[in-house]
Amino acid sequence: MSTEIRQSELRNDNAAIMRRVAEGEAFTVTVNGRPVADVVPHQRDTKRRFIPVDEIAQLLGREDLDRAAWIADVESAPFADEVEDPWAR
């Protein structure tokens, strides 16, 4: 749950509020009593892009996954190998 603060309070106490945000607190900023913004701690992208097949097998509770078949499936998938510049069109 976030603490509601006025825009003038954010302007006047910016450093103190940013310290509190860095510690995990969230704020809803209001103007004339109307909520206009949320100030929340930054969420870092901690998701992995690749999971090794051995770890997937362990997560699925299966030890019978064929590593070579897995690699062949991934290599045969229709992924674009080249990055296309959308502005070049």
PyMOL Python script that loads the backbone (N, CA, C, O; Angstrom):
from pymol import cmd

cmd.read_pdbstr("""\
ATOM      1  N   MET A   1       0.846  -1.180   0.000  1.00  0.00           N
ATOM      2  CA  MET A   1       0.000   0.000   0.000  1.00  0.00           C
ATOM      3  C   MET A   1       0.887   1.237   0.000  1.00  0.00           C
ATOM      4  O   MET A   1       1.936   1.262   0.644  1.00  0.00           O
ATOM      5  N   SER A   2       0.460   2.255  -0.722  1.00  0.00           N
ATOM      6  CA  SER A   2       1.293   3.442  -0.835  1.00  0.00           C
ATOM      7  C   SER A   2       0.766   4.578   0.039  1.00  0.00           C
ATOM      8  O   SER A   2      -0.417   4.641   0.372  1.00  0.00           O
ATOM      9  N   THR A   3       1.670   5.454   0.392  1.00  0.00           N
ATOM     10  CA  THR A   3       1.353   6.643   1.167  1.00  0.00           C
ATOM     11  C   THR A   3       0.993   7.761   0.202  1.00  0.00           C
ATOM     12  O   THR A   3       1.681   7.962  -0.798  1.00  0.00           O
ATOM     13  N   GLU A   4      -0.069   8.483   0.489  1.00  0.00           N
ATOM     14  CA  GLU A   4      -0.494   9.579  -0.380  1.00  0.00           C
ATOM     15  C   GLU A   4       0.219  10.863   0.045  1.00  0.00           C
ATOM     16  O   GLU A   4       0.226  11.224   1.222  1.00  0.00           O
ATOM     17  N   ILE A   5       0.824  11.551  -0.946  1.00  0.00           N
ATOM     18  CA  ILE A   5       1.496  12.826  -0.677  1.00  0.00           C
ATOM     19  C   ILE A   5       1.088  13.838  -1.744  1.00  0.00           C
ATOM     20  O   ILE A   5       0.764  13.476  -2.874  1.00  0.00           O
ATOM     21  N   ARG A   6       1.112  15.100  -1.364  1.00  0.00           N
ATOM     22  CA  ARG A   6       0.807  16.170  -2.319  1.00  0.00           C
ATOM     23  C   ARG A   6       2.024  16.435  -3.201  1.00  0.00           C
ATOM     24  O   ARG A   6       3.162  16.174  -2.811  1.00  0.00           O
ATOM     25  N   GLN A   7       1.765  16.947  -4.377  1.00  0.00           N
ATOM     26  CA  GLN A   7       2.845  17.270  -5.319  1.00  0.00           C
ATOM     27  C   GLN A   7       3.812  18.266  -4.693  1.00  0.00           C
ATOM     28  O   GLN A   7       5.020  18.168  -4.905  1.00  0.00           O
ATOM     29  N   SER A   8       3.302  19.213  -3.934  1.00  0.00           N
ATOM     30  CA  SER A   8       4.174  20.204  -3.281  1.00  0.00           C
ATOM     31  C   SER A   8       5.076  19.538  -2.246  1.00  0.00           C
ATOM     32  O   SER A   8       6.217  19.958  -2.057  1.00  0.00           O
ATOM     33  N   GLU A   9       4.573  18.504  -1.576  1.00  0.00           N
ATOM     34  CA  GLU A   9       5.395  17.776  -0.609  1.00  0.00           C
ATOM     35  C   GLU A   9       6.527  17.030  -1.317  1.00  0.00           C
ATOM     36  O   GLU A   9       7.656  16.988  -0.828  1.00  0.00           O
ATOM     37  N   LEU A  10       6.213  16.444  -2.471  1.00  0.00           N
ATOM     38  CA  LEU A  10       7.248  15.777  -3.258  1.00  0.00           C
ATOM     39  C   LEU A  10       8.309  16.786  -3.698  1.00  0.00           C
ATOM     40  O   LEU A  10       9.505  16.502  -3.640  1.00  0.00           O
ATOM     41  N   ARG A  11       7.868  17.952  -4.133  1.00  0.00           N
ATOM     42  CA  ARG A  11       8.811  18.983  -4.579  1.00  0.00           C
ATOM     43  C   ARG A  11       9.687  19.469  -3.428  1.00  0.00           C
ATOM     44  O   ARG A  11      10.898  19.619  -3.593  1.00  0.00           O
ATOM     45  N   ASN A  12       9.092  19.713  -2.274  1.00  0.00           N
ATOM     46  CA  ASN A  12       9.835  20.287  -1.152  1.00  0.00           C
ATOM     47  C   ASN A  12      10.710  19.278  -0.405  1.00  0.00           C
ATOM     48  O   ASN A  12      11.759  19.636   0.130  1.00  0.00           O
ATOM     49  N   ASP A  13      10.273  18.015  -0.370  1.00  0.00           N
ATOM     50  CA  ASP A  13      11.004  16.991   0.387  1.00  0.00           C
ATOM     51  C   ASP A  13      11.511  15.879  -0.520  1.00  0.00           C
ATOM     52  O   ASP A  13      11.519  14.712  -0.128  1.00  0.00           O
ATOM     53  N   ASN A  14      11.929  16.230  -1.715  1.00  0.00           N
ATOM     54  CA  ASN A  14      12.318  15.254  -2.725  1.00  0.00           C
ATOM     55  C   ASN A  14      13.375  14.277  -2.224  1.00  0.00           C
ATOM     56  O   ASN A  14      13.221  13.067  -2.394  1.00  0.00           O
ATOM     57  N   ALA A  15      14.437  14.772  -1.616  1.00  0.00           N
ATOM     58  CA  ALA A  15      15.537  13.903  -1.187  1.00  0.00           C
ATOM     59  C   ALA A  15      15.070  12.896  -0.141  1.00  0.00           C
ATOM     60  O   ALA A  15      15.412  11.716  -0.223  1.00  0.00           O
ATOM     61  N   ALA A  16      14.300  13.345   0.828  1.00  0.00           N
ATOM     62  CA  ALA A  16      13.816  12.453   1.884  1.00  0.00           C
ATOM     63  C   ALA A  16      12.868  11.402   1.310  1.00  0.00           C
ATOM     64  O   ALA A  16      12.930  10.234   1.694  1.00  0.00           O
ATOM     65  N   ILE A  17      12.005  11.805   0.410  1.00  0.00           N
ATOM     66  CA  ILE A  17      11.059  10.865  -0.198  1.00  0.00           C
ATOM     67  C   ILE A  17      11.801   9.849  -1.058  1.00  0.00           C
ATOM     68  O   ILE A  17      11.460   8.666  -1.031  1.00  0.00           O
ATOM     69  N   MET A  18      12.802  10.276  -1.818  1.00  0.00           N
ATOM     70  CA  MET A  18      13.570   9.338  -2.643  1.00  0.00           C
ATOM     71  C   MET A  18      14.323   8.330  -1.774  1.00  0.00           C
ATOM     72  O   MET A  18      14.452   7.166  -2.152  1.00  0.00           O
ATOM     73  N   ARG A  19      14.822   8.766  -0.611  1.00  0.00           N
ATOM     74  CA  ARG A  19      15.481   7.836   0.315  1.00  0.00           C
ATOM     75  C   ARG A  19      14.477   6.781   0.791  1.00  0.00           C
ATOM     76  O   ARG A  19      14.801   5.596   0.872  1.00  0.00           O
ATOM     77  N   ARG A  20      13.260   7.226   1.103  1.00  0.00           N
ATOM     78  CA  ARG A  20      12.232   6.285   1.554  1.00  0.00           C
ATOM     79  C   ARG A  20      11.840   5.322   0.438  1.00  0.00           C
ATOM     80  O   ARG A  20      11.596   4.143   0.694  1.00  0.00           O
ATOM     81  N   VAL A  21      11.777   5.816  -0.793  1.00  0.00           N
ATOM     82  CA  VAL A  21      11.467   4.947  -1.937  1.00  0.00           C
ATOM     83  C   VAL A  21      12.579   3.920  -2.106  1.00  0.00           C
ATOM     84  O   VAL A  21      12.303   2.745  -2.350  1.00  0.00           O
ATOM     85  N   ALA A  22      13.828   4.350  -1.981  1.00  0.00           N
ATOM     86  CA  ALA A  22      14.960   3.434  -2.103  1.00  0.00           C
ATOM     87  C   ALA A  22      14.908   2.337  -1.035  1.00  0.00           C
ATOM     88  O   ALA A  22      15.425   1.240  -1.247  1.00  0.00           O
ATOM     89  N   GLU A  23      14.295   2.627   0.092  1.00  0.00           N
ATOM     90  CA  GLU A  23      14.150   1.644   1.164  1.00  0.00           C
ATOM     91  C   GLU A  23      12.931   0.746   0.962  1.00  0.00           C
ATOM     92  O   GLU A  23      12.686  -0.156   1.763  1.00  0.00           O
ATOM     93  N   GLY A  24      12.152   0.990  -0.124  1.00  0.00           N
ATOM     94  CA  GLY A  24      11.036   0.111  -0.440  1.00  0.00           C
ATOM     95  C   GLY A  24       9.653   0.707  -0.284  1.00  0.00           C
ATOM     96  O   GLY A  24       8.666   0.038  -0.587  1.00  0.00           O
ATOM     97  N   GLU A  25       9.546   1.942   0.178  1.00  0.00           N
ATOM     98  CA  GLU A  25       8.234   2.555   0.366  1.00  0.00           C
ATOM     99  C   GLU A  25       7.692   3.089  -0.965  1.00  0.00           C
ATOM    100  O   GLU A  25       8.465   3.485  -1.838  1.00  0.00           O
ATOM    101  N   ALA A  26       6.375   3.099  -1.116  1.00  0.00           N
ATOM    102  CA  ALA A  26       5.732   3.606  -2.336  1.00  0.00           C
ATOM    103  C   ALA A  26       4.847   4.792  -1.986  1.00  0.00           C
ATOM    104  O   ALA A  26       4.314   4.879  -0.880  1.00  0.00           O
ATOM    105  N   PHE A  27       4.693   5.714  -2.951  1.00  0.00           N
ATOM    106  CA  PHE A  27       3.891   6.908  -2.740  1.00  0.00           C
ATOM    107  C   PHE A  27       2.939   7.131  -3.910  1.00  0.00           C
ATOM    108  O   PHE A  27       3.252   6.799  -5.053  1.00  0.00           O
ATOM    109  N   THR A  28       1.774   7.699  -3.608  1.00  0.00           N
ATOM    110  CA  THR A  28       0.858   8.174  -4.640  1.00  0.00           C
ATOM    111  C   THR A  28       0.860   9.688  -4.543  1.00  0.00           C
ATOM    112  O   THR A  28       0.537  10.257  -3.500  1.00  0.00           O
ATOM    113  N   VAL A  29       1.228  10.335  -5.645  1.00  0.00           N
ATOM    114  CA  VAL A  29       1.318  11.796  -5.669  1.00  0.00           C
ATOM    115  C   VAL A  29      -0.025  12.351  -6.130  1.00  0.00           C
ATOM    116  O   VAL A  29      -0.605  11.877  -7.107  1.00  0.00           O
ATOM    117  N   THR A  30      -0.514  13.367  -5.409  1.00  0.00           N
ATOM    118  CA  THR A  30      -1.802  13.969  -5.763  1.00  0.00           C
ATOM    119  C   THR A  30      -1.626  15.438  -6.124  1.00  0.00           C
ATOM    120  O   THR A  30      -0.719  16.115  -5.639  1.00  0.00           O
ATOM    121  N   VAL A  31      -2.509  15.905  -6.980  1.00  0.00           N
ATOM    122  CA  VAL A  31      -2.602  17.326  -7.314  1.00  0.00           C
ATOM    123  C   VAL A  31      -4.061  17.698  -7.100  1.00  0.00           C
ATOM    124  O   VAL A  31      -4.955  17.128  -7.725  1.00  0.00           O
ATOM    125  N   ASN A  32      -4.295  18.661  -6.211  1.00  0.00           N
ATOM    126  CA  ASN A  32      -5.654  19.065  -5.851  1.00  0.00           C
ATOM    127  C   ASN A  32      -6.484  17.865  -5.390  1.00  0.00           C
ATOM    128  O   ASN A  32      -7.674  17.773  -5.691  1.00  0.00           O
ATOM    129  N   GLY A  33      -5.848  16.948  -4.657  1.00  0.00           N
ATOM    130  CA  GLY A  33      -6.542  15.792  -4.112  1.00  0.00           C
ATOM    131  C   GLY A  33      -6.772  14.648  -5.086  1.00  0.00           C
ATOM    132  O   GLY A  33      -7.338  13.620  -4.716  1.00  0.00           O
ATOM    133  N   ARG A  34      -6.334  14.820  -6.333  1.00  0.00           N
ATOM    134  CA  ARG A  34      -6.549  13.793  -7.355  1.00  0.00           C
ATOM    135  C   ARG A  34      -5.235  13.055  -7.600  1.00  0.00           C
ATOM    136  O   ARG A  34      -4.218  13.692  -7.874  1.00  0.00           O
ATOM    137  N   PRO A  35      -5.236  11.721  -7.507  1.00  0.00           N
ATOM    138  CA  PRO A  35      -4.003  10.965  -7.758  1.00  0.00           C
ATOM    139  C   PRO A  35      -3.531  11.146  -9.200  1.00  0.00           C
ATOM    140  O   PRO A  35      -4.319  11.004 -10.135  1.00  0.00           O
ATOM    141  N   VAL A  36      -2.241  11.459  -9.384  1.00  0.00           N
ATOM    142  CA  VAL A  36      -1.703  11.670 -10.734  1.00  0.00           C
ATOM    143  C   VAL A  36      -0.479  10.814 -11.039  1.00  0.00           C
ATOM    144  O   VAL A  36      -0.133  10.630 -12.206  1.00  0.00           O
ATOM    145  N   ALA A  37       0.184  10.288 -10.006  1.00  0.00           N
ATOM    146  CA  ALA A  37       1.402   9.505 -10.262  1.00  0.00           C
ATOM    147  C   ALA A  37       1.703   8.600  -9.081  1.00  0.00           C
ATOM    148  O   ALA A  37       1.303   8.860  -7.946  1.00  0.00           O
ATOM    149  N   ASP A  38       2.424   7.526  -9.389  1.00  0.00           N
ATOM    150  CA  ASP A  38       2.925   6.632  -8.361  1.00  0.00           C
ATOM    151  C   ASP A  38       4.446   6.704  -8.372  1.00  0.00           C
ATOM    152  O   ASP A  38       5.069   6.644  -9.431  1.00  0.00           O
ATOM    153  N   VAL A  39       5.032   6.830  -7.201  1.00  0.00           N
ATOM    154  CA  VAL A  39       6.485   6.793  -7.061  1.00  0.00           C
ATOM    155  C   VAL A  39       6.780   5.498  -6.314  1.00  0.00           C
ATOM    156  O   VAL A  39       6.463   5.360  -5.133  1.00  0.00           O
ATOM    157  N   VAL A  40       7.391   4.557  -7.019  1.00  0.00           N
ATOM    158  CA  VAL A  40       7.615   3.225  -6.452  1.00  0.00           C
ATOM    159  C   VAL A  40       9.068   2.822  -6.639  1.00  0.00           C
ATOM    160  O   VAL A  40       9.747   3.357  -7.516  1.00  0.00           O
ATOM    161  N   PRO A  41       9.556   1.888  -5.831  1.00  0.00           N
ATOM    162  CA  PRO A  41      10.929   1.415  -6.012  1.00  0.00           C
ATOM    163  C   PRO A  41      11.109   0.783  -7.390  1.00  0.00           C
ATOM    164  O   PRO A  41      10.190   0.155  -7.916  1.00  0.00           O
ATOM    165  N   HIS A  42      12.267   0.947  -7.956  1.00  0.00           N
ATOM    166  CA  HIS A  42      12.587   0.387  -9.264  1.00  0.00           C
ATOM    167  C   HIS A  42      12.636  -1.128  -9.176  1.00  0.00           C
ATOM    168  O   HIS A  42      13.227  -1.675  -8.245  1.00  0.00           O
ATOM    169  N   GLN A  43      12.018  -1.817 -10.139  1.00  0.00           N
ATOM    170  CA  GLN A  43      12.039  -3.282 -10.192  1.00  0.00           C
ATOM    171  C   GLN A  43      13.067  -3.701 -11.219  1.00  0.00           C
ATOM    172  O   GLN A  43      12.892  -3.452 -12.412  1.00  0.00           O
ATOM    173  N   ARG A  44      14.112  -4.320 -10.781  1.00  0.00           N
ATOM    174  CA  ARG A  44      15.153  -4.780 -11.705  1.00  0.00           C
ATOM    175  C   ARG A  44      14.677  -6.017 -12.435  1.00  0.00           C
ATOM    176  O   ARG A  44      13.959  -6.848 -11.881  1.00  0.00           O
ATOM    177  N   ASP A  45      15.087  -6.126 -13.684  1.00  0.00           N
ATOM    178  CA  ASP A  45      14.757  -7.283 -14.494  1.00  0.00           C
ATOM    179  C   ASP A  45      15.691  -8.419 -14.105  1.00  0.00           C
ATOM    180  O   ASP A  45      16.852  -8.452 -14.513  1.00  0.00           O
ATOM    181  N   THR A  46      15.169  -9.351 -13.310  1.00  0.00           N
ATOM    182  CA  THR A  46      16.007 -10.450 -12.843  1.00  0.00           C
ATOM    183  C   THR A  46      15.641 -11.767 -13.521  1.00  0.00           C
ATOM    184  O   THR A  46      16.131 -12.826 -13.127  1.00  0.00           O
ATOM    185  N   LYS A  47      14.798 -11.706 -14.521  1.00  0.00           N
ATOM    186  CA  LYS A  47      14.400 -12.922 -15.214  1.00  0.00           C
ATOM    187  C   LYS A  47      15.538 -13.428 -16.085  1.00  0.00           C
ATOM    188  O   LYS A  47      16.215 -12.658 -16.766  1.00  0.00           O
ATOM    189  N   ARG A  48      15.731 -14.727 -16.048  1.00  0.00           N
ATOM    190  CA  ARG A  48      16.738 -15.318 -16.901  1.00  0.00           C
ATOM    191  C   ARG A  48      16.149 -15.511 -18.291  1.00  0.00           C
ATOM    192  O   ARG A  48      14.960 -15.796 -18.429  1.00  0.00           O
ATOM    193  N   ARG A  49      16.957 -15.362 -19.297  1.00  0.00           N
ATOM    194  CA  ARG A  49      16.524 -15.543 -20.677  1.00  0.00           C
ATOM    195  C   ARG A  49      16.735 -16.978 -21.143  1.00  0.00           C
ATOM    196  O   ARG A  49      16.111 -17.410 -22.112  1.00  0.00           O
ATOM    197  N   PHE A  50      17.605 -17.721 -20.466  1.00  0.00           N
ATOM    198  CA  PHE A  50      17.942 -19.074 -20.871  1.00  0.00           C
ATOM    199  C   PHE A  50      17.994 -19.961 -19.639  1.00  0.00           C
ATOM    200  O   PHE A  50      18.572 -19.587 -18.618  1.00  0.00           O
ATOM    201  N   ILE A  51      17.388 -21.135 -19.738  1.00  0.00           N
ATOM    202  CA  ILE A  51      17.450 -22.107 -18.651  1.00  0.00           C
ATOM    203  C   ILE A  51      18.026 -23.389 -19.232  1.00  0.00           C
ATOM    204  O   ILE A  51      17.494 -23.908 -20.213  1.00  0.00           O
ATOM    205  N   PRO A  52      19.095 -23.910 -18.654  1.00  0.00           N
ATOM    206  CA  PRO A  52      19.705 -25.134 -19.168  1.00  0.00           C
ATOM    207  C   PRO A  52      18.715 -26.304 -19.131  1.00  0.00           C
ATOM    208  O   PRO A  52      17.878 -26.386 -18.232  1.00  0.00           O
ATOM    209  N   VAL A  53      18.815 -27.204 -20.111  1.00  0.00           N
ATOM    210  CA  VAL A  53      17.900 -28.331 -20.222  1.00  0.00           C
ATOM    211  C   VAL A  53      17.938 -29.208 -18.987  1.00  0.00           C
ATOM    212  O   VAL A  53      16.905 -29.743 -18.584  1.00  0.00           O
ATOM    213  N   ASP A  54      19.100 -29.369 -18.379  1.00  0.00           N
ATOM    214  CA  ASP A  54      19.196 -30.194 -17.173  1.00  0.00           C
ATOM    215  C   ASP A  54      18.360 -29.599 -16.039  1.00  0.00           C
ATOM    216  O   ASP A  54      17.739 -30.330 -15.267  1.00  0.00           O
ATOM    217  N   GLU A  55      18.348 -28.275 -15.946  1.00  0.00           N
ATOM    218  CA  GLU A  55      17.564 -27.624 -14.896  1.00  0.00           C
ATOM    219  C   GLU A  55      16.070 -27.740 -15.180  1.00  0.00           C
ATOM    220  O   GLU A  55      15.275 -27.924 -14.258  1.00  0.00           O
ATOM    221  N   ILE A  56      15.687 -27.636 -16.442  1.00  0.00           N
ATOM    222  CA  ILE A  56      14.274 -27.810 -16.802  1.00  0.00           C
ATOM    223  C   ILE A  56      13.826 -29.229 -16.474  1.00  0.00           C
ATOM    224  O   ILE A  56      12.741 -29.427 -15.927  1.00  0.00           O
ATOM    225  N   ALA A  57      14.647 -30.208 -16.802  1.00  0.00           N
ATOM    226  CA  ALA A  57      14.313 -31.600 -16.498  1.00  0.00           C
ATOM    227  C   ALA A  57      14.119 -31.786 -14.993  1.00  0.00           C
ATOM    228  O   ALA A  57      13.206 -32.485 -14.552  1.00  0.00           O
ATOM    229  N   GLN A  58      14.981 -31.157 -14.226  1.00  0.00           N
ATOM    230  CA  GLN A  58      14.876 -31.266 -12.770  1.00  0.00           C
ATOM    231  C   GLN A  58      13.594 -30.593 -12.278  1.00  0.00           C
ATOM    232  O   GLN A  58      12.901 -31.135 -11.418  1.00  0.00           O
ATOM    233  N   LEU A  59      13.276 -29.416 -12.819  1.00  0.00           N
ATOM    234  CA  LEU A  59      12.056 -28.712 -12.421  1.00  0.00           C
ATOM    235  C   LEU A  59      10.807 -29.502 -12.776  1.00  0.00           C
ATOM    236  O   LEU A  59       9.829 -29.492 -12.029  1.00  0.00           O
ATOM    237  N   LEU A  60      10.837 -30.182 -13.909  1.00  0.00           N
ATOM    238  CA  LEU A  60       9.697 -30.980 -14.346  1.00  0.00           C
ATOM    239  C   LEU A  60       9.661 -32.346 -13.669  1.00  0.00           C
ATOM    240  O   LEU A  60       8.696 -33.098 -13.811  1.00  0.00           O
ATOM    241  N   GLY A  61      10.719 -32.654 -12.937  1.00  0.00           N
ATOM    242  CA  GLY A  61      10.778 -33.937 -12.274  1.00  0.00           C
ATOM    243  C   GLY A  61      11.026 -35.085 -13.233  1.00  0.00           C
ATOM    244  O   GLY A  61      10.636 -36.223 -12.971  1.00  0.00           O
ATOM    245  N   ARG A  62      11.678 -34.778 -14.347  1.00  0.00           N
ATOM    246  CA  ARG A  62      11.948 -35.803 -15.362  1.00  0.00           C
ATOM    247  C   ARG A  62      13.437 -35.868 -15.617  1.00  0.00           C
ATOM    248  O   ARG A  62      14.089 -34.851 -15.855  1.00  0.00           O
ATOM    249  N   GLU A  63      13.948 -37.033 -15.565  1.00  0.00           N
ATOM    250  CA  GLU A  63      15.360 -37.232 -15.848  1.00  0.00           C
ATOM    251  C   GLU A  63      15.568 -37.822 -17.234  1.00  0.00           C
ATOM    252  O   GLU A  63      16.706 -38.022 -17.657  1.00  0.00           O
ATOM    253  N   ASP A  64      14.461 -38.109 -17.958  1.00  0.00           N
ATOM    254  CA  ASP A  64      14.560 -38.808 -19.230  1.00  0.00           C
ATOM    255  C   ASP A  64      14.555 -37.875 -20.445  1.00  0.00           C
ATOM    256  O   ASP A  64      14.405 -38.348 -21.571  1.00  0.00           O
ATOM    257  N   LEU A  65      14.713 -36.580 -20.247  1.00  0.00           N
ATOM    258  CA  LEU A  65      14.738 -35.666 -21.379  1.00  0.00           C
ATOM    259  C   LEU A  65      16.027 -35.856 -22.165  1.00  0.00           C
ATOM    260  O   LEU A  65      17.114 -35.947 -21.596  1.00  0.00           O
ATOM    261  N   ASP A  66      15.884 -35.914 -23.473  1.00  0.00           N
ATOM    262  CA  ASP A  66      17.033 -36.145 -24.352  1.00  0.00           C
ATOM    263  C   ASP A  66      17.668 -34.810 -24.716  1.00  0.00           C
ATOM    264  O   ASP A  66      17.062 -34.001 -25.419  1.00  0.00           O
ATOM    265  N   ARG A  67      18.880 -34.580 -24.242  1.00  0.00           N
ATOM    266  CA  ARG A  67      19.590 -33.307 -24.468  1.00  0.00           C
ATOM    267  C   ARG A  67      19.776 -33.035 -25.957  1.00  0.00           C
ATOM    268  O   ARG A  67      19.569 -31.903 -26.394  1.00  0.00           O
ATOM    269  N   ALA A  68      20.157 -34.032 -26.749  1.00  0.00           N
ATOM    270  CA  ALA A  68      20.390 -33.849 -28.183  1.00  0.00           C
ATOM    271  C   ALA A  68      19.086 -33.496 -28.899  1.00  0.00           C
ATOM    272  O   ALA A  68      19.078 -32.647 -29.791  1.00  0.00           O
ATOM    273  N   ALA A  69      17.990 -34.141 -28.515  1.00  0.00           N
ATOM    274  CA  ALA A  69      16.696 -33.826 -29.130  1.00  0.00           C
ATOM    275  C   ALA A  69      16.266 -32.408 -28.775  1.00  0.00           C
ATOM    276  O   ALA A  69      15.696 -31.697 -29.602  1.00  0.00           O
ATOM    277  N   TRP A  70      16.542 -32.005 -27.541  1.00  0.00           N
ATOM    278  CA  TRP A  70      16.212 -30.652 -27.097  1.00  0.00           C
ATOM    279  C   TRP A  70      16.958 -29.614 -27.950  1.00  0.00           C
ATOM    280  O   TRP A  70      16.359 -28.653 -28.434  1.00  0.00           O
ATOM    281  N   ILE A  71      18.242 -29.814 -28.124  1.00  0.00           N
ATOM    282  CA  ILE A  71      19.061 -28.889 -28.906  1.00  0.00           C
ATOM    283  C   ILE A  71      18.593 -28.870 -30.357  1.00  0.00           C
ATOM    284  O   ILE A  71      18.534 -27.805 -30.971  1.00  0.00           O
ATOM    285  N   ALA A  72      18.262 -30.026 -30.912  1.00  0.00           N
ATOM    286  CA  ALA A  72      17.766 -30.087 -32.291  1.00  0.00           C
ATOM    287  C   ALA A  72      16.453 -29.332 -32.434  1.00  0.00           C
ATOM    288  O   ALA A  72      16.248 -28.642 -33.433  1.00  0.00           O
ATOM    289  N   ASP A  73      15.562 -29.449 -31.459  1.00  0.00           N
ATOM    290  CA  ASP A  73      14.291 -28.719 -31.494  1.00  0.00           C
ATOM    291  C   ASP A  73      14.514 -27.213 -31.458  1.00  0.00           C
ATOM    292  O   ASP A  73      13.890 -26.465 -32.210  1.00  0.00           O
ATOM    293  N   VAL A  74      15.405 -26.778 -30.584  1.00  0.00           N
ATOM    294  CA  VAL A  74      15.678 -25.341 -30.471  1.00  0.00           C
ATOM    295  C   VAL A  74      16.309 -24.815 -31.753  1.00  0.00           C
ATOM    296  O   VAL A  74      15.952 -23.737 -32.225  1.00  0.00           O
ATOM    297  N   GLU A  75      17.251 -25.576 -32.319  1.00  0.00           N
ATOM    298  CA  GLU A  75      17.917 -25.134 -33.543  1.00  0.00           C
ATOM    299  C   GLU A  75      16.977 -25.132 -34.751  1.00  0.00           C
ATOM    300  O   GLU A  75      17.189 -24.371 -35.696  1.00  0.00           O
ATOM    301  N   SER A  76      15.944 -25.972 -34.728  1.00  0.00           N
ATOM    302  CA  SER A  76      15.018 -26.017 -35.862  1.00  0.00           C
ATOM    303  C   SER A  76      13.852 -25.038 -35.708  1.00  0.00           C
ATOM    304  O   SER A  76      13.041 -24.893 -36.622  1.00  0.00           O
ATOM    305  N   ALA A  77      13.765 -24.373 -34.571  1.00  0.00           N
ATOM    306  CA  ALA A  77      12.675 -23.421 -34.355  1.00  0.00           C
ATOM    307  C   ALA A  77      12.829 -22.232 -35.296  1.00  0.00           C
ATOM    308  O   ALA A  77      13.945 -21.834 -35.629  1.00  0.00           O
ATOM    309  N   PRO A  78      11.696 -21.666 -35.721  1.00  0.00           N
ATOM    310  CA  PRO A  78      11.744 -20.561 -36.695  1.00  0.00           C
ATOM    311  C   PRO A  78      12.059 -19.212 -36.065  1.00  0.00           C
ATOM    312  O   PRO A  78      11.262 -18.279 -36.158  1.00  0.00           O
ATOM    313  N   PHE A  79      13.220 -19.106 -35.425  1.00  0.00           N
ATOM    314  CA  PHE A  79      13.644 -17.836 -34.847  1.00  0.00           C
ATOM    315  C   PHE A  79      14.394 -17.031 -35.903  1.00  0.00           C
ATOM    316  O   PHE A  79      15.109 -17.594 -36.731  1.00  0.00           O
ATOM    317  N   ALA A  80      14.226 -15.718 -35.867  1.00  0.00           N
ATOM    318  CA  ALA A  80      14.965 -14.857 -36.786  1.00  0.00           C
ATOM    319  C   ALA A  80      16.405 -14.739 -36.296  1.00  0.00           C
ATOM    320  O   ALA A  80      16.654 -14.363 -35.150  1.00  0.00           O
ATOM    321  N   ASP A  81      17.347 -15.065 -37.178  1.00  0.00           N
ATOM    322  CA  ASP A  81      18.756 -14.980 -36.799  1.00  0.00           C
ATOM    323  C   ASP A  81      19.289 -13.564 -36.918  1.00  0.00           C
ATOM    324  O   ASP A  81      20.251 -13.194 -36.245  1.00  0.00           O
ATOM    325  N   GLU A  82      18.659 -12.772 -37.777  1.00  0.00           N
ATOM    326  CA  GLU A  82      19.141 -11.428 -38.006  1.00  0.00           C
ATOM    327  C   GLU A  82      18.192 -10.420 -37.385  1.00  0.00           C
ATOM    328  O   GLU A  82      16.973 -10.592 -37.409  1.00  0.00           O
ATOM    329  N   VAL A  83      18.762  -9.385 -36.839  1.00  0.00           N
ATOM    330  CA  VAL A  83      17.967  -8.306 -36.277  1.00  0.00           C
ATOM    331  C   VAL A  83      17.608  -7.353 -37.416  1.00  0.00           C
ATOM    332  O   VAL A  83      18.475  -6.888 -38.156  1.00  0.00           O
ATOM    333  N   GLU A  84      16.323  -7.077 -37.536  1.00  0.00           N
ATOM    334  CA  GLU A  84      15.881  -6.203 -38.630  1.00  0.00           C
ATOM    335  C   GLU A  84      15.636  -4.798 -38.077  1.00  0.00           C
ATOM    336  O   GLU A  84      14.992  -4.627 -37.041  1.00  0.00           O
ATOM    337  N   ASP A  85      16.154  -3.812 -38.776  1.00  0.00           N
ATOM    338  CA  ASP A  85      15.951  -2.425 -38.395  1.00  0.00           C
ATOM    339  C   ASP A  85      14.567  -1.990 -38.861  1.00  0.00           C
ATOM    340  O   ASP A  85      14.334  -1.921 -40.068  1.00  0.00           O
ATOM    341  N   PRO A  86      13.632  -1.692 -37.944  1.00  0.00           N
ATOM    342  CA  PRO A  86      12.272  -1.327 -38.355  1.00  0.00           C
ATOM    343  C   PRO A  86      12.208  -0.004 -39.114  1.00  0.00           C
ATOM    344  O   PRO A  86      11.247   0.241 -39.843  1.00  0.00           O
ATOM    345  N   TRP A  87      13.208   0.842 -38.955  1.00  0.00           N
ATOM    346  CA  TRP A  87      13.216   2.142 -39.624  1.00  0.00           C
ATOM    347  C   TRP A  87      13.767   2.053 -41.043  1.00  0.00           C
ATOM    348  O   TRP A  87      13.670   3.013 -41.807  1.00  0.00           O
ATOM    349  N   ALA A  88      14.343   0.914 -41.397  1.00  0.00           N
ATOM    350  CA  ALA A  88      14.908   0.756 -42.728  1.00  0.00           C
ATOM    351  C   ALA A  88      13.842   0.488 -43.788  1.00  0.00           C
ATOM    352  O   ALA A  88      14.132   0.536 -44.984  1.00  0.00           O
ATOM    353  N   ARG A  89      12.636   0.211 -43.369  1.00  0.00           N
ATOM    354  CA  ARG A  89      11.557  -0.100 -44.313  1.00  0.00           C
ATOM    355  C   ARG A  89      11.115   1.078 -45.111  1.00  0.00           C
ATOM    356  O   ARG A  89      10.215   0.958 -45.942  1.00  0.00           O
TER     357      ARG A  89
END
""", "prot")
cmd.dss("prot")
cmd.show_as("cartoon", "prot")
cmd.util.cbc("prot")
cmd.orient("prot")
